[in-house]
């Protein structure tokens, strides 16, 4: 048996070597060694307390996430994810350049340390002072309550401010702290939980990494749970079509009078508590009166309704996204003059084309200013004025200025001509028929 085992020992060793080489060749063909990069692997920081005092903090400048190049068999590398790696930065190894070497391990035991390359290979940090600053909370609402309600008052439960602590370089760039609340569908007062969003001084929201470096506390110093606060929301009602009124002061110039006061818009919508809306008595009077002292011509001014609402010190405001501008026109006329507004329906239309579509401007009223020949007060009414317009010129398509013939009682005359602007066009069906006939 011994002779059998030792006979041709060289050939037997050679056979084993050849078999091993063949096995290596097969393995390299079926499962070759490849190189693969796993990106965005987070870095864990160890022994933070070893380099920071109670008033210091570590800020990561570079290397809070890394890429790892792995060189191993395809069957192993293809199944690796970033969750298979643990990368640590031990601050006890911090060097004079404020860099910490990074070390990686893999949960797959087939991957050893010498088969991994880390980029970057170190974490750069900055050790800086902690800073705590107090910030106001701005409440922003998203969505709309049910009609006829709007958000009236919002109040942060626990106080309108928060304390934010963190690295001095991060706290110093904070511009605003916002509590965002969804009020969609609300129909009664209530409380909502709101998450705080921190914005820098350029109005850009902090990233998740930046938020992770902050401690947000209530005004008493207690750390907030998940950076959330409770917001009390009070709903106000909307009242529509409230007339806008203006007070006048002073006396026009001799021989002149105020003939009319108008506002644009004529009415507004307001939002407020039931008690505040009731105290308006169905109207709102602008805060500042309009002076007509020694006026001999028309006066047009603009006012901001928000100023009036603020002066009232009531729980009132304009609805969201509404224009608070009011334009006031005071018509100043000679005592012997008077302006009437005549509805278009009172104008007798002559020779109106039956087969044309007419658009008339103004489309509701015309203004007729009447002068008393003997310079006394105008003592007629709208019913004493007769108006006639001849539309015979509108038989062809085009734009026309049609004079309005005004007939007045004896002793009165017009101060200026009255004109209608008329656009005449063929009806659409007629235009289509003419086009079809032309094509035919």
VONU-655141 format. One record per residue (C-alpha): x, y, z; residue number from 1. Coordinates in nm, 2 decimals, always signed. Example, Ala and Ser with C-alpha at 12.3 -4.5 7.8 and 13.67 -1.06 7.14 Angstrom:
REM VONU-655141
east:+1.23 | north:-0.45 | up:+0.78 | fivo:1
east:+1.37 | north:-0.11 | up:+0.71 | fivo:2
END
This chain:
REM VONU-655141
east:+0.00 | north:+0.00 | up:+0.00 | fivo:1
east:+0.29 | north:+0.23 | up:+0.08 | fivo:2
east:+0.45 | north:+0.17 | up:-0.25 | fivo:3
east:+0.12 | north:+0.24 | up:-0.43 | fivo:4
east:+0.08 | north:+0.57 | up:-0.25 | fivo:5
east:+0.44 | north:+0.69 | up:-0.31 | fivo:6
east:+0.47 | north:+0.55 | up:-0.67 | fivo:7
east:+0.49 | north:+0.84 | up:-0.92 | fivo:8
east:+0.45 | north:+1.10 | up:-0.64 | fivo:9
east:+0.57 | north:+1.38 | up:-0.87 | fivo:10
east:+0.29 | north:+1.31 | up:-1.12 | fivo:11
east:+0.03 | north:+1.30 | up:-0.85 | fivo:12
east:+0.14 | north:+1.64 | up:-0.71 | fivo:13
east:+0.14 | north:+1.78 | up:-1.06 | fivo:14
east:-0.21 | north:+1.65 | up:-1.12 | fivo:15
east:-0.33 | north:+1.82 | up:-0.80 | fivo:16
east:-0.17 | north:+2.15 | up:-0.91 | fivo:17
east:-0.32 | north:+2.13 | up:-1.26 | fivo:18
east:-0.66 | north:+2.05 | up:-1.10 | fivo:19
east:-0.63 | north:+2.35 | up:-0.88 | fivo:20
east:-0.54 | north:+2.58 | up:-1.17 | fivo:21
east:-0.83 | north:+2.45 | up:-1.37 | fivo:22
east:-1.06 | north:+2.52 | up:-1.08 | fivo:23
east:-0.92 | north:+2.88 | up:-1.05 | fivo:24
east:-0.98 | north:+2.92 | up:-1.43 | fivo:25
east:-1.34 | north:+2.81 | up:-1.40 | fivo:26
east:-1.40 | north:+3.03 | up:-1.11 | fivo:27
east:-1.25 | north:+3.34 | up:-1.28 | fivo:28
east:-1.47 | north:+3.28 | up:-1.58 | fivo:29
east:-1.80 | north:+3.21 | up:-1.40 | fivo:30
east:-1.75 | north:+3.45 | up:-1.11 | fivo:31
east:-1.47 | north:+3.70 | up:-1.19 | fivo:32
east:-1.32 | north:+3.96 | up:-0.96 | fivo:33
east:-1.48 | north:+4.30 | up:-1.03 | fivo:34
east:-1.47 | north:+4.65 | up:-0.88 | fivo:35
east:-1.79 | north:+4.83 | up:-0.78 | fivo:36
east:-1.86 | north:+5.17 | up:-0.61 | fivo:37
east:-2.13 | north:+5.20 | up:-0.34 | fivo:38
east:-2.23 | north:+5.56 | up:-0.29 | fivo:39
east:-2.38 | north:+5.78 | up:-0.02 | fivo:40
east:-2.28 | north:+5.56 | up:+0.27 | fivo:41
east:-2.35 | north:+5.76 | up:+0.59 | fivo:42
east:-2.07 | north:+5.81 | up:+0.85 | fivo:43
east:-2.13 | north:+5.75 | up:+1.22 | fivo:44
east:-1.94 | north:+5.98 | up:+1.46 | fivo:45
east:-1.80 | north:+5.82 | up:+1.77 | fivo:46
east:-1.67 | north:+5.97 | up:+2.10 | fivo:47
east:-1.82 | north:+6.32 | up:+2.03 | fivo:48
east:-1.78 | north:+6.41 | up:+2.40 | fivo:49
east:-1.41 | north:+6.35 | up:+2.39 | fivo:50
east:-1.34 | north:+6.67 | up:+2.20 | fivo:51
east:-1.63 | north:+6.90 | up:+2.29 | fivo:52
east:-1.71 | north:+7.08 | up:+2.61 | fivo:53
east:-2.07 | north:+7.17 | up:+2.71 | fivo:54
east:-2.06 | north:+7.49 | up:+2.51 | fivo:55
east:-1.89 | north:+7.34 | up:+2.20 | fivo:56
east:-2.02 | north:+7.14 | up:+1.91 | fivo:57
east:-1.87 | north:+6.96 | up:+1.61 | fivo:58
east:-1.97 | north:+7.07 | up:+1.26 | fivo:59
east:-1.90 | north:+6.84 | up:+0.97 | fivo:60
east:-1.75 | north:+7.03 | up:+0.68 | fivo:61
east:-1.68 | north:+6.73 | up:+0.45 | fivo:62
east:-1.72 | north:+6.35 | up:+0.47 | fivo:63
east:-2.06 | north:+6.30 | up:+0.64 | fivo:64
east:-2.13 | north:+6.05 | up:+0.36 | fivo:65
east:-1.88 | north:+5.86 | up:+0.15 | fivo:66
east:-1.84 | north:+5.63 | up:-0.15 | fivo:67
east:-1.68 | north:+5.29 | up:-0.11 | fivo:68
east:-1.50 | north:+5.10 | up:-0.39 | fivo:69
east:-1.52 | north:+4.73 | up:-0.34 | fivo:70
east:-1.31 | north:+4.47 | up:-0.52 | fivo:71
east:-1.45 | north:+4.12 | up:-0.49 | fivo:72
east:-1.62 | north:+3.84 | up:-0.68 | fivo:73
east:-1.91 | north:+3.95 | up:-0.89 | fivo:74
east:-2.16 | north:+3.73 | up:-0.70 | fivo:75
east:-2.07 | north:+3.92 | up:-0.38 | fivo:76
east:-2.04 | north:+4.27 | up:-0.51 | fivo:77
east:-2.36 | north:+4.27 | up:-0.71 | fivo:78
east:-2.56 | north:+4.21 | up:-0.39 | fivo:79
east:-2.40 | north:+4.48 | up:-0.18 | fivo:80
east:-2.60 | north:+4.79 | up:-0.08 | fivo:81
east:-2.49 | north:+5.09 | up:+0.14 | fivo:82
east:-2.68 | north:+4.93 | up:+0.43 | fivo:83
east:-2.42 | north:+4.65 | up:+0.43 | fivo:84
east:-2.15 | north:+4.90 | up:+0.53 | fivo:85
east:-2.07 | north:+5.08 | up:+0.86 | fivo:86
east:-1.84 | north:+5.37 | up:+0.83 | fivo:87
east:-1.72 | north:+5.54 | up:+1.15 | fivo:88
east:-1.53 | north:+5.85 | up:+1.24 | fivo:89
east:-1.37 | north:+5.82 | up:+1.59 | fivo:90
east:-1.31 | north:+6.18 | up:+1.71 | fivo:91
east:-1.05 | north:+6.04 | up:+1.95 | fivo:92
east:-0.84 | north:+6.02 | up:+1.63 | fivo:93
east:-0.89 | north:+6.38 | up:+1.54 | fivo:94
east:-0.56 | north:+6.53 | up:+1.41 | fivo:95
east:-0.42 | north:+6.88 | up:+1.41 | fivo:96
east:-0.57 | north:+6.95 | up:+1.07 | fivo:97
east:-0.92 | north:+6.88 | up:+1.21 | fivo:98
east:-0.95 | north:+6.57 | up:+1.00 | fivo:99
east:-1.07 | north:+6.23 | up:+1.13 | fivo:100
east:-0.97 | north:+5.90 | up:+0.95 | fivo:101
east:-1.26 | north:+5.69 | up:+0.84 | fivo:102
east:-1.29 | north:+5.31 | up:+0.89 | fivo:103
east:-1.53 | north:+5.08 | up:+0.71 | fivo:104
east:-1.66 | north:+4.73 | up:+0.78 | fivo:105
east:-1.90 | north:+4.52 | up:+0.58 | fivo:106
east:-2.16 | north:+4.29 | up:+0.71 | fivo:107
east:-2.06 | north:+4.03 | up:+0.44 | fivo:108
east:-1.76 | north:+3.86 | up:+0.59 | fivo:109
east:-1.63 | north:+3.78 | up:+0.24 | fivo:110
east:-1.54 | north:+4.15 | up:+0.20 | fivo:111
east:-1.23 | north:+4.24 | up:+0.41 | fivo:112
east:-1.09 | north:+4.58 | up:+0.49 | fivo:113
east:-0.81 | north:+4.55 | up:+0.23 | fivo:114
east:-1.08 | north:+4.51 | up:-0.04 | fivo:115
east:-1.24 | north:+4.85 | up:+0.03 | fivo:116
east:-1.13 | north:+5.20 | up:-0.06 | fivo:117
east:-1.32 | north:+5.50 | up:+0.10 | fivo:118
east:-1.36 | north:+5.83 | up:-0.08 | fivo:119
east:-1.30 | north:+6.07 | up:+0.09 | fivo:120
east:-1.08 | north:+5.88 | up:+0.33 | fivo:121
east:-1.13 | north:+6.13 | up:+0.62 | fivo:122
east:-1.40 | north:+6.35 | up:+0.77 | fivo:123
east:-1.32 | north:+6.72 | up:+0.80 | fivo:124
east:-1.48 | north:+6.89 | up:+1.10 | fivo:125
east:-1.50 | north:+7.22 | up:+1.27 | fivo:126
east:-1.53 | north:+7.26 | up:+1.65 | fivo:127
east:-1.72 | north:+7.58 | up:+1.73 | fivo:128
east:-1.92 | north:+7.75 | up:+2.00 | fivo:129
east:-2.28 | north:+7.65 | up:+2.06 | fivo:130
east:-2.53 | north:+7.94 | up:+2.03 | fivo:131
east:-2.89 | north:+7.97 | up:+2.14 | fivo:132
east:-3.12 | north:+8.24 | up:+2.00 | fivo:133
east:-3.49 | north:+8.32 | up:+2.04 | fivo:134
east:-3.70 | north:+8.34 | up:+1.72 | fivo:135
east:-4.06 | north:+8.44 | up:+1.65 | fivo:136
east:-4.28 | north:+8.17 | up:+1.50 | fivo:137
east:-4.46 | north:+8.27 | up:+1.18 | fivo:138
east:-4.78 | north:+8.07 | up:+1.12 | fivo:139
east:-4.86 | north:+7.99 | up:+0.76 | fivo:140
east:-5.19 | north:+7.82 | up:+0.67 | fivo:141
east:-5.24 | north:+7.59 | up:+0.37 | fivo:142
east:-5.58 | north:+7.52 | up:+0.22 | fivo:143
east:-5.92 | north:+7.70 | up:+0.28 | fivo:144
east:-6.19 | north:+7.65 | up:+0.55 | fivo:145
east:-6.54 | north:+7.59 | up:+0.44 | fivo:146
east:-6.75 | north:+7.89 | up:+0.32 | fivo:147
east:-6.82 | north:+8.14 | up:+0.46 | fivo:148
east:-6.52 | north:+8.11 | up:+0.69 | fivo:149
east:-6.16 | north:+8.23 | up:+0.67 | fivo:150
east:-5.88 | north:+8.20 | up:+0.91 | fivo:151
east:-5.90 | north:+8.50 | up:+1.15 | fivo:152
east:-5.65 | north:+8.45 | up:+1.42 | fivo:153
east:-5.37 | north:+8.19 | up:+1.47 | fivo:154
east:-5.19 | north:+8.15 | up:+1.81 | fivo:155
east:-4.91 | north:+7.92 | up:+1.89 | fivo:156
east:-5.00 | north:+7.73 | up:+2.21 | fivo:157
east:-4.71 | north:+7.77 | up:+2.46 | fivo:158
east:-4.59 | north:+8.10 | up:+2.33 | fivo:159
east:-4.51 | north:+8.28 | up:+2.00 | fivo:160
east:-4.13 | north:+8.21 | up:+2.02 | fivo:161
east:-3.89 | north:+7.92 | up:+2.02 | fivo:162
east:-3.53 | north:+7.88 | up:+2.14 | fivo:163
east:-3.29 | north:+7.74 | up:+1.88 | fivo:164
east:-2.95 | north:+7.60 | up:+1.98 | fivo:165
east:-2.68 | north:+7.47 | up:+1.76 | fivo:166
east:-2.34 | north:+7.56 | up:+1.60 | fivo:167
east:-2.29 | north:+7.93 | up:+1.58 | fivo:168
east:-2.23 | north:+7.92 | up:+1.20 | fivo:169
east:-2.57 | north:+7.75 | up:+1.15 | fivo:170
east:-2.78 | north:+7.95 | up:+1.40 | fivo:171
east:-2.64 | north:+8.28 | up:+1.26 | fivo:172
east:-2.80 | north:+8.22 | up:+0.91 | fivo:173
east:-3.15 | north:+8.15 | up:+1.04 | fivo:174
east:-3.39 | north:+8.40 | up:+0.90 | fivo:175
east:-3.74 | north:+8.27 | up:+0.98 | fivo:176
east:-3.91 | north:+7.99 | up:+1.17 | fivo:177
east:-4.24 | north:+7.89 | up:+1.02 | fivo:178
east:-4.52 | north:+7.67 | up:+1.15 | fivo:179
east:-4.72 | north:+7.53 | up:+0.86 | fivo:180
east:-5.08 | north:+7.44 | up:+0.93 | fivo:181
east:-5.34 | north:+7.27 | up:+0.70 | fivo:182
east:-5.68 | north:+7.44 | up:+0.75 | fivo:183
east:-5.86 | north:+7.28 | up:+0.45 | fivo:184
east:-6.22 | north:+7.21 | up:+0.53 | fivo:185
east:-6.23 | north:+7.36 | up:+0.88 | fivo:186
east:-6.57 | north:+7.48 | up:+0.99 | fivo:187
east:-6.51 | north:+7.56 | up:+1.35 | fivo:188
east:-6.23 | north:+7.68 | up:+1.58 | fivo:189
east:-5.97 | north:+7.42 | up:+1.67 | fivo:190
east:-5.61 | north:+7.32 | up:+1.73 | fivo:191
east:-5.37 | north:+7.17 | up:+1.48 | fivo:192
east:-5.03 | north:+7.02 | up:+1.51 | fivo:193
east:-4.77 | north:+7.20 | up:+1.30 | fivo:194
east:-4.41 | north:+7.10 | up:+1.20 | fivo:195
east:-4.16 | north:+7.38 | up:+1.22 | fivo:196
east:-3.96 | north:+7.47 | up:+0.91 | fivo:197
east:-3.65 | north:+7.68 | up:+0.95 | fivo:198
east:-3.55 | north:+7.92 | up:+0.66 | fivo:199
east:-3.22 | north:+8.09 | up:+0.61 | fivo:200
east:-3.19 | north:+8.46 | up:+0.55 | fivo:201
east:-3.22 | north:+8.40 | up:+0.17 | fivo:202
east:-3.56 | north:+8.23 | up:+0.22 | fivo:203
east:-3.43 | north:+7.88 | up:+0.15 | fivo:204
east:-3.55 | north:+7.60 | up:+0.38 | fivo:205
east:-3.29 | north:+7.42 | up:+0.59 | fivo:206
east:-3.19 | north:+7.08 | up:+0.47 | fivo:207
east:-3.25 | north:+6.76 | up:+0.67 | fivo:208
east:-2.88 | north:+6.77 | up:+0.76 | fivo:209
east:-2.89 | north:+7.13 | up:+0.88 | fivo:210
east:-3.21 | north:+7.06 | up:+1.08 | fivo:211
east:-3.03 | north:+6.76 | up:+1.24 | fivo:212
east:-2.77 | north:+7.00 | up:+1.39 | fivo:213
east:-3.02 | north:+7.21 | up:+1.57 | fivo:214
east:-3.21 | north:+7.18 | up:+1.90 | fivo:215
east:-3.55 | north:+7.35 | up:+1.89 | fivo:216
east:-3.70 | north:+7.42 | up:+2.23 | fivo:217
east:-4.01 | north:+7.60 | up:+2.36 | fivo:218
east:-3.97 | north:+7.94 | up:+2.53 | fivo:219
east:-3.91 | north:+7.77 | up:+2.86 | fivo:220
east:-3.62 | north:+7.56 | up:+2.73 | fivo:221
east:-3.80 | north:+7.23 | up:+2.69 | fivo:222
east:-3.69 | north:+7.04 | up:+2.38 | fivo:223
east:-3.98 | north:+7.01 | up:+2.13 | fivo:224
east:-4.10 | north:+6.67 | up:+2.03 | fivo:225
east:-4.03 | north:+6.61 | up:+1.66 | fivo:226
east:-3.99 | north:+6.99 | up:+1.62 | fivo:227
east:-4.37 | north:+7.03 | up:+1.64 | fivo:228
east:-4.60 | north:+7.29 | up:+1.80 | fivo:229
east:-4.97 | north:+7.32 | up:+1.85 | fivo:230
east:-5.15 | north:+7.61 | up:+1.68 | fivo:231
east:-5.49 | north:+7.74 | up:+1.79 | fivo:232
east:-5.70 | north:+7.85 | up:+1.49 | fivo:233
east:-5.99 | north:+8.09 | up:+1.52 | fivo:234
east:-6.22 | north:+8.12 | up:+1.22 | fivo:235
east:-6.39 | north:+8.44 | up:+1.12 | fivo:236
east:-6.70 | north:+8.49 | up:+0.90 | fivo:237
east:-6.72 | north:+8.66 | up:+0.56 | fivo:238
east:-6.97 | north:+8.94 | up:+0.51 | fivo:239
east:-7.03 | north:+9.04 | up:+0.15 | fivo:240
east:-7.14 | north:+9.36 | up:-0.03 | fivo:241
east:-7.07 | north:+9.61 | up:+0.25 | fivo:242
east:-7.11 | north:+9.97 | up:+0.11 | fivo:243
east:-6.81 | north:+10.20 | up:+0.13 | fivo:244
east:-6.89 | north:+10.55 | up:+0.24 | fivo:245
east:-6.69 | north:+10.87 | up:+0.24 | fivo:246
east:-6.71 | north:+11.18 | up:+0.46 | fivo:247
east:-6.64 | north:+11.52 | up:+0.32 | fivo:248
east:-6.51 | north:+11.83 | up:+0.49 | fivo:249
east:-6.48 | north:+12.19 | up:+0.38 | fivo:250
east:-6.68 | north:+12.40 | up:+0.13 | fivo:251
east:-6.62 | north:+12.42 | up:-0.25 | fivo:252
east:-6.52 | north:+12.74 | up:-0.41 | fivo:253
east:-6.79 | north:+13.01 | up:-0.46 | fivo:254
east:-7.04 | north:+12.92 | up:-0.72 | fivo:255
east:-6.95 | north:+12.55 | up:-0.70 | fivo:256
east:-7.11 | north:+12.25 | up:-0.53 | fivo:257
east:-7.06 | north:+11.88 | up:-0.47 | fivo:258
east:-7.29 | north:+11.70 | up:-0.70 | fivo:259
east:-7.19 | north:+11.34 | up:-0.65 | fivo:260
east:-6.95 | north:+11.12 | up:-0.45 | fivo:261
east:-6.87 | north:+10.77 | up:-0.59 | fivo:262
east:-6.63 | north:+10.49 | up:-0.49 | fivo:263
east:-6.47 | north:+10.21 | up:-0.68 | fivo:264
east:-6.55 | north:+9.95 | up:-0.57 | fivo:265
east:-6.90 | north:+10.05 | up:-0.44 | fivo:266
east:-6.91 | north:+9.76 | up:-0.19 | fivo:267
east:-6.65 | north:+9.53 | up:-0.04 | fivo:268
east:-6.63 | north:+9.20 | up:+0.14 | fivo:269
east:-6.49 | north:+9.18 | up:+0.49 | fivo:270
east:-6.39 | north:+8.91 | up:+0.72 | fivo:271
east:-6.43 | north:+8.93 | up:+1.10 | fivo:272
east:-6.59 | north:+8.81 | up:+1.42 | fivo:273
east:-6.96 | north:+8.82 | up:+1.44 | fivo:274
east:-6.95 | north:+9.10 | up:+1.70 | fivo:275
east:-6.71 | north:+9.32 | up:+1.49 | fivo:276
east:-6.92 | north:+9.27 | up:+1.17 | fivo:277
east:-7.24 | north:+9.36 | up:+1.36 | fivo:278
east:-7.08 | north:+9.69 | up:+1.49 | fivo:279
east:-7.03 | north:+9.81 | up:+1.13 | fivo:280
east:-7.41 | north:+9.86 | up:+1.10 | fivo:281
east:-7.40 | north:+9.74 | up:+0.74 | fivo:282
east:-7.14 | north:+9.99 | up:+0.61 | fivo:283
east:-6.78 | north:+10.10 | up:+0.64 | fivo:284
east:-6.68 | north:+10.46 | up:+0.65 | fivo:285
east:-6.33 | north:+10.55 | up:+0.53 | fivo:286
east:-6.10 | north:+10.67 | up:+0.81 | fivo:287
east:-5.99 | north:+11.00 | up:+0.65 | fivo:288
east:-6.25 | north:+11.25 | up:+0.52 | fivo:289
east:-6.20 | north:+11.41 | up:+0.18 | fivo:290
east:-6.14 | north:+11.78 | up:+0.18 | fivo:291
east:-6.34 | north:+11.98 | up:-0.08 | fivo:292
east:-6.23 | north:+12.32 | up:+0.06 | fivo:293
east:-6.22 | north:+12.58 | up:-0.23 | fivo:294
east:-6.26 | north:+12.30 | up:-0.49 | fivo:295
east:-6.36 | north:+12.41 | up:-0.84 | fivo:296
east:-6.29 | north:+12.08 | up:-1.02 | fivo:297
east:-6.34 | north:+11.71 | up:-0.97 | fivo:298
east:-6.13 | north:+11.54 | up:-0.70 | fivo:299
east:-6.00 | north:+11.18 | up:-0.74 | fivo:300
east:-5.81 | north:+11.01 | up:-0.46 | fivo:301
east:-5.72 | north:+10.66 | up:-0.35 | fivo:302
east:-5.74 | north:+10.52 | up:+0.00 | fivo:303
east:-5.62 | north:+10.19 | up:+0.16 | fivo:304
east:-5.91 | north:+10.02 | up:+0.33 | fivo:305
east:-5.66 | north:+9.83 | up:+0.55 | fivo:306
east:-5.58 | north:+10.16 | up:+0.72 | fivo:307
east:-5.94 | north:+10.21 | up:+0.81 | fivo:308
east:-5.98 | north:+9.86 | up:+0.94 | fivo:309
east:-5.67 | north:+9.91 | up:+1.16 | fivo:310
east:-5.80 | north:+10.24 | up:+1.29 | fivo:311
east:-6.12 | north:+10.07 | up:+1.39 | fivo:312
east:-5.93 | north:+9.84 | up:+1.62 | fivo:313
east:-6.19 | north:+9.57 | up:+1.54 | fivo:314
east:-6.14 | north:+9.21 | up:+1.46 | fivo:315
east:-6.18 | north:+9.28 | up:+1.09 | fivo:316
east:-5.97 | north:+9.25 | up:+0.78 | fivo:317
east:-6.00 | north:+9.21 | up:+0.40 | fivo:318
east:-6.04 | north:+8.86 | up:+0.26 | fivo:319
east:-5.73 | north:+8.68 | up:+0.15 | fivo:320
east:-5.59 | north:+8.79 | up:-0.19 | fivo:321
east:-5.82 | north:+9.09 | up:-0.21 | fivo:322
east:-5.73 | north:+9.44 | up:-0.31 | fivo:323
east:-5.77 | north:+9.70 | up:-0.03 | fivo:324
east:-5.75 | north:+10.00 | up:-0.26 | fivo:325
east:-6.05 | north:+10.22 | up:-0.29 | fivo:326
east:-6.08 | north:+10.50 | up:-0.55 | fivo:327
east:-6.30 | north:+10.80 | up:-0.45 | fivo:328
east:-6.43 | north:+11.05 | up:-0.70 | fivo:329
east:-6.59 | north:+11.37 | up:-0.58 | fivo:330
east:-6.78 | north:+11.55 | up:-0.86 | fivo:331
east:-6.75 | north:+11.93 | up:-0.83 | fivo:332
east:-6.98 | north:+12.13 | up:-1.05 | fivo:333
east:-7.10 | north:+12.48 | up:-1.09 | fivo:334
east:-7.41 | north:+12.55 | up:-0.90 | fivo:335
east:-7.59 | north:+12.61 | up:-1.23 | fivo:336
east:-7.48 | north:+12.26 | up:-1.36 | fivo:337
east:-7.60 | north:+11.92 | up:-1.28 | fivo:338
east:-7.50 | north:+11.57 | up:-1.41 | fivo:339
east:-7.76 | north:+11.31 | up:-1.47 | fivo:340
east:-7.71 | north:+10.94 | up:-1.54 | fivo:341
east:-7.95 | north:+10.81 | up:-1.80 | fivo:342
east:-8.00 | north:+10.43 | up:-1.85 | fivo:343
east:-7.95 | north:+10.32 | up:-2.21 | fivo:344
east:-8.30 | north:+10.18 | up:-2.20 | fivo:345
east:-8.43 | north:+10.53 | up:-2.18 | fivo:346
east:-8.26 | north:+10.62 | up:-2.52 | fivo:347
east:-8.49 | north:+10.60 | up:-2.82 | fivo:348
east:-8.29 | north:+10.41 | up:-3.09 | fivo:349
east:-8.38 | north:+10.50 | up:-3.45 | fivo:350
east:-8.30 | north:+10.29 | up:-3.76 | fivo:351
east:-8.13 | north:+10.01 | up:-3.58 | fivo:352
east:-8.00 | north:+9.75 | up:-3.84 | fivo:353
east:-8.19 | north:+9.43 | up:-3.79 | fivo:354
east:-7.93 | north:+9.20 | up:-3.94 | fivo:355
east:-7.62 | north:+9.33 | up:-3.74 | fivo:356
east:-7.49 | north:+9.26 | up:-3.39 | fivo:357
east:-7.42 | north:+9.58 | up:-3.21 | fivo:358
east:-7.20 | north:+9.64 | up:-2.91 | fivo:359
east:-7.25 | north:+9.97 | up:-2.73 | fivo:360
east:-7.03 | north:+10.16 | up:-2.49 | fivo:361
east:-7.10 | north:+10.27 | up:-2.23 | fivo:362
east:-7.32 | north:+9.96 | up:-2.19 | fivo:363
east:-7.54 | north:+10.07 | up:-1.90 | fivo:364
east:-7.56 | north:+10.45 | up:-1.85 | fivo:365
east:-7.48 | north:+10.78 | up:-2.02 | fivo:366
east:-7.38 | north:+11.09 | up:-1.83 | fivo:367
east:-7.57 | north:+11.41 | up:-1.93 | fivo:368
east:-7.45 | north:+11.74 | up:-1.77 | fivo:369
east:-7.71 | north:+12.01 | up:-1.78 | fivo:370
east:-7.65 | north:+12.39 | up:-1.74 | fivo:371
east:-7.91 | north:+12.64 | up:-1.62 | fivo:372
east:-7.91 | north:+12.93 | up:-1.87 | fivo:373
east:-7.99 | north:+13.19 | up:-1.60 | fivo:374
east:-7.71 | north:+13.04 | up:-1.37 | fivo:375
east:-7.96 | north:+12.93 | up:-1.11 | fivo:376
east:-7.98 | north:+12.58 | up:-0.95 | fivo:377
east:-8.08 | north:+12.31 | up:-1.19 | fivo:378
east:-8.44 | north:+12.22 | up:-1.11 | fivo:379
east:-8.53 | north:+11.94 | up:-1.34 | fivo:380
east:-8.53 | north:+11.56 | up:-1.30 | fivo:381
east:-8.41 | north:+11.27 | up:-1.51 | fivo:382
east:-8.76 | north:+11.22 | up:-1.65 | fivo:383
east:-8.75 | north:+11.57 | up:-1.81 | fivo:384
east:-8.46 | north:+11.46 | up:-2.03 | fivo:385
east:-8.53 | north:+11.30 | up:-2.37 | fivo:386
east:-8.25 | north:+11.11 | up:-2.56 | fivo:387
east:-8.24 | north:+10.98 | up:-2.92 | fivo:388
east:-7.97 | north:+10.80 | up:-3.12 | fivo:389
east:-7.98 | north:+10.72 | up:-3.49 | fivo:390
east:-7.80 | north:+10.39 | up:-3.57 | fivo:391
east:-7.85 | north:+10.40 | up:-3.95 | fivo:392
east:-7.47 | north:+10.44 | up:-3.99 | fivo:393
east:-7.42 | north:+10.10 | up:-3.84 | fivo:394
east:-7.56 | north:+9.90 | up:-4.13 | fivo:395
east:-7.20 | north:+9.80 | up:-4.23 | fivo:396
east:-6.94 | north:+9.63 | up:-4.00 | fivo:397
east:-6.72 | north:+9.88 | up:-3.82 | fivo:398
east:-6.67 | north:+10.11 | up:-3.52 | fivo:399
east:-6.88 | north:+10.42 | up:-3.50 | fivo:400
east:-6.93 | north:+10.72 | up:-3.28 | fivo:401
east:-7.30 | north:+10.79 | up:-3.27 | fivo:402
east:-7.41 | north:+11.13 | up:-3.12 | fivo:403
east:-7.70 | north:+11.12 | up:-2.88 | fivo:404
east:-7.95 | north:+11.39 | up:-2.94 | fivo:405
east:-8.06 | north:+11.54 | up:-2.60 | fivo:406
east:-8.38 | north:+11.73 | up:-2.57 | fivo:407
east:-8.40 | north:+11.95 | up:-2.25 | fivo:408
east:-8.67 | north:+12.17 | up:-2.11 | fivo:409
east:-8.66 | north:+12.54 | up:-2.19 | fivo:410
east:-8.39 | north:+12.73 | up:-1.99 | fivo:411
east:-8.14 | north:+12.45 | up:-2.00 | fivo:412
east:-7.85 | north:+12.35 | up:-2.22 | fivo:413
east:-7.59 | north:+12.07 | up:-2.25 | fivo:414
east:-7.24 | north:+12.15 | up:-2.13 | fivo:415
east:-7.09 | north:+11.88 | up:-2.37 | fivo:416
east:-7.18 | north:+11.64 | up:-2.64 | fivo:417
east:-7.29 | north:+11.29 | up:-2.55 | fivo:418
east:-7.16 | north:+11.01 | up:-2.77 | fivo:419
east:-7.21 | north:+10.63 | up:-2.79 | fivo:420
east:-6.93 | north:+10.41 | up:-2.93 | fivo:421
east:-7.09 | north:+10.13 | up:-3.13 | fivo:422
east:-6.92 | north:+9.83 | up:-3.28 | fivo:423
east:-7.13 | north:+9.68 | up:-3.56 | fivo:424
east:-7.06 | north:+9.32 | up:-3.68 | fivo:425
east:-7.24 | north:+9.05 | up:-3.88 | fivo:426
east:-7.38 | north:+8.76 | up:-3.67 | fivo:427
east:-7.15 | north:+8.46 | up:-3.66 | fivo:428
east:-7.39 | north:+8.24 | up:-3.85 | fivo:429
east:-7.42 | north:+8.50 | up:-4.12 | fivo:430
east:-7.04 | north:+8.52 | up:-4.15 | fivo:431
east:-7.01 | north:+8.14 | up:-4.18 | fivo:432
east:-7.28 | north:+8.13 | up:-4.45 | fivo:433
east:-7.11 | north:+8.40 | up:-4.65 | fivo:434
east:-6.78 | north:+8.21 | up:-4.63 | fivo:435
east:-6.94 | north:+7.89 | up:-4.75 | fivo:436
east:-7.10 | north:+8.07 | up:-5.04 | fivo:437
east:-6.77 | north:+8.22 | up:-5.14 | fivo:438
east:-6.60 | north:+7.88 | up:-5.13 | fivo:439
east:-6.88 | north:+7.73 | up:-5.34 | fivo:440
END
